[in-house]
Structure formats: structure tokens, C-alpha cells
Amino acid sequence: MNPPARLVSEDRRQDREGFLAQLTRHYAAIRRHLIILVGDLGDAEDLMQETALVLWDRFETHDPDASFLAWAKGVATNLARNFLRKRYRNPRKQVGFTPGALASLAKVSEGAAELFELRLEKLEDCLAKLSERDRRMVWECYGNGTKIVAFASRHDKSAGTVRSRLHRLRERLHDCISRKMREIDVGGLT
């Protein structure tokens, strides 16, 4: 027996919202990936539009437990390969990367994205170790875009004091992330 039409309609609406949220979150990373692969901003923009359409058409096949970004970059890479194959068939348009170089760039890009996500995860762990006051300062000045002078004046501190504190916090966060990354390297080797 088929579910009622209103339930199917609600599922589709939620799927569309989920897709749009994921695409919005990862749009810049997918676009950068395409720019790296094709080496031309205009071509990358065209491919980004095509990628978005393909992702939309195939979103129902995406495993929600898998990384949307990895899936989207895979689709984008395949579209870029097809685009470059067509370009290489026309001798007048043979500009850009060879298919082998494209495959290498795709692997490097995927590795860099995984490393970035891992470092971001470690940053979240390290931020959790800061005091509430320090986390709020970091969030307001970096995550929320509050100017240091405005933050200082709101909290009755000098801008120099806030800058110094932020500098020390950045160093602590950097050291913490580096330590956690080394632990992964050591753990992965044993």
C-alpha cells in the first residue's frame, strides 16, 4: 500500500530543504574543486551549475550517512573529466590539465578537504577546553565578526588587551590542534 500523498509531499519538501542546506554549506568548496580541476573560472562556473543540477537530480540516491561533500566532489570531478575530454578532442581548445594530471589533482583536493575537516574537528575539541569567557571572546571576534575595538569597549577592556588575549588564545588553539594531529599520526603508525 502506498503512503498518503501528503506524507510523500512532506518527505520531498524535507529532501529539497536538506539538499539546499547541504549545497549551500559546501558550494564554495565544490566550486574551488572545479576551479582547480579545469583551471578556468568561467568553465568552473558553468560546471558548478551543471553539478548542482546533477546533484539535485540524484539527491535521492545519496546515502545520508555518507559525506555530502565527498559525493558532490565525485560528481563534479566526473563532470570535469567529461568536459576536459571534449576539450582535448578539439585541438584548438587543448588548454588545461591532462586526464592523468586531473586525476592527481582530484586526489590531492580530496585529501586536503579531509585534512581540513579533521583539523576543524580538532579545533572544536580544543575550543571546548577553553573557558566559557575565552570561547565567547573567540566566537564574538572571529565567528561573529565583531571588531576587536567594539568587543573591548563592550567589556571595558583596551583593544590592546583584547588583541593580546586573542593572540595567546590562537597560539593555544594552534598548539592543541597540532598536538591532536600528532596523536593521530602516531596512533595511525602503530
WOPE-V805412 format. One record per run of one state. SS is the DSSP state (H for helix, E for strand, C for the rest). FROM is the first residue (numbers start at 1). LEN is the number of residues. If there is no record, write none. Layout:
SS|FROM|LEN ; SS|FROM|LEN
//
This chain:
C|1|4 ; H|5|34 ; C|39|2 ; H|41|21 ; C|62|6 ; H|68|22 ; C|90|1 ; H|91|3 ; C|94|5 ; H|99|31 ; C|130|2 ; H|132|12 ; C|144|4 ; H|148|7 ; C|155|4 ; H|159|31 ; C|190|1
//
